[in-house]
Amino acid sequence: MDKATTVKAVFFDIDGTLFSAKTKSIPASTIRALEYLRARGIRVFIATGRSINAISHVQHLNFDGYITFNGGCCVAKDNSVLFKQALDPQDIQQLLHYTSHQPLNFSLMYEDCHFVNQATPEIIAMYAYLNLPVPPLVDRTNPDVCNILQANILLKQEDELEFMHNIMPNSIATRWAPHSADINPKGISKKVGVEVFCEHFGFHISETMSFGDGGNDIEMLRHTAIGVAMGNATADVKAVADYVTDDIDNDGIWKALLYFKI
């Protein structure tokens, strides 16, 4: 049987996949695609590096669940938390110590709030790209280092390996933009979130499909039965996908569903 005929759940990244940075909107064809999937009884899920409080621009589209913080926190439709794993406190302490004497922009993300270490032009530009207000500054004198679900660091890719090895060895970095990396606990990825919802709803991984465009989507695209890279995806994402569709602004999601006859 064709894999596409058995799809029961589809997972979508947000930025560059569902939501266009160019138009600051969700393409009409994507909204139609989501409505069509739901009409066929196929469940639809968000899979993002954002927090549950930073997805209001897509949340109205009636998703069945949310993989947030790249799998670090999985939230059901009724807002109950199905899974959560924080970053290693020692990694956070070392990050705070390192940035007390080295110029490095970062943000720290808790379940219900974000903080940044400084409001530089780069930080301001990043949050403008995400259509979010710049968070308040972290309290370095009394930080809560035990409940941080994700960090984001503005670090050049060529510096990433050394930084992670020396400063945050218990964490992993994945890129969603050339200038920025998401930092999550080792072993956490959107793949973990897919598994959480497979177990919660009782469908098998062979019945899943996913769409993404950035480095933090790679594990998810590899893991689901059908992994689709957007036409605007980075080369490493396209390399692991089962199929590369058109750009987000050229009806990429709709065209992929047509291609797989879903």
Buried (B, 14 or more C-beta within 10 A) or exposed (E): EEBBEBBBBBBBBBBBBBBBBEEEEBBEBBBBBBEEBBEEEBBBBBBBBBBBBBBEBBEEBEBBBBBBBBBBBBBBEEEEEBBBBBBBBEBBEBBBEBBEEEEBBBBBBBBEEBBBBEBBEEBEEBBEEBEBEBBEEBEEEEBEBEBBBBBBBBBEEEEBEEBBEEBBEBBBBBBBBEBBBBBBBBEBBBBBBBBBBBEBBEBEEEBBBBBBBBBBBBBBBBBBBBBBBBBBBBEEBBEBBBBBBBBBBBBBBBBBBEEBEB
